[in-house]
Amino acid sequence: MVMNRLPPNQLLRCPNAPAWLSYNNGLLVFRFPKSEMLREDAQSRFESPWFFVEESFQLPRYTARRLGMPIHWASPGLYAIEETAKDWILSFRLLDRRA
């Protein structure tokens, strides 16, 4: 689930983590700051060098417009996880569902 922000005092029952989103060179980029994730969540999500997306997912249209994205669906597939000293970075290809 991708949300712009949580309503005040709203708790999610599933594990969640803040991420910075950007759109560069046709890729949707999620940057997860290590300082914002619980260790257990980070280990379960980023222990492998790959992140598997089983089905396409849609960004909220508002978010896609704010990022300047012409398409707001990300493609399923196997994506490399890039690790830096401060972040985990995932870059997704976009899928044109109009075709």
N, C-alpha and C positions, 0 to 999 in steps of 0.2 A: 504494500500500500504506500503510495506517495501522497503526502499531505503538505500543504503550505505551512501549516502550524496546527497545533492542538488547541481546542477551546480551553479557556481557563479552567483549572482544576479537573481536567479530563485525564483519566488514566487509561492506557491501553493494556489489555490483558495479554497481548502477544509481545515478544521481545521487539524493541524498536531502538533506533539510533538516529541522531541527527546527521544530516549530510548536506554538503554544499553541492548544488547542481549548476552545471554550465553546459553550453552548447558550443562546440568548437569543431570546425572542419567536418561537419556532417555527423559528428558523434555526440551523444548525450553522455556527459561525464558526471559521475557521482564521486564526491570526495568525502570519505568518512574520517573525521579527526579521531585519532587513537585516544586522545584525552577525554572524548565524550562517550566512549563505549565501555560497558562492563567487560571485564576480562573474559568471563564465561561466554558472553555473546560473541566477542571478537574471535575467540578460539573456535567456536562452532562454525562461524561464517567464513573466516579467513585462514583456516589451517591448511587448506589446499591452495595451490597456485592458480586454481581455476574456479570460476563461479558459473554454475549451470542455471540457465533460464529455460524452463520447460515450455513455456508458452509466451506469446507476445503479451506485452503489457502496455497500458495506456497511461500517459501523464494527464493530469487534469488540464483541460484546454487553457485555463487561465495561466497555469504555470508554463505551458508550452509557448503561449503568446509572449509572456514576460521574457522568456529565454530567446525569443526570435526564431523558434523552431517552425519550419514549414510543415512538418509531420510530427504527430504526437504519439506514435506507437514505437516501441522498441522491439527488435527482433529476438526470437528465441535463439539459443545457441550456447556455446561454451566460450566464456570470456576470461581472458587473463586478468588476474588480480595484480596490480602494480602496488608495491609497498615502498613507502618512503619512511624517513625517520618519524614523521608526524602523522601520516595518513595511509589509508588504503584507498586505492583509486580504481574504479570500474568505468570502462568506456563502452557504451552500447551502440551498435548500429541501429539505424532507424528503418522502419518498415512502412512503405507506402501502401496503406490498406485501400486506397481509392482505386488501385489498378485491378 
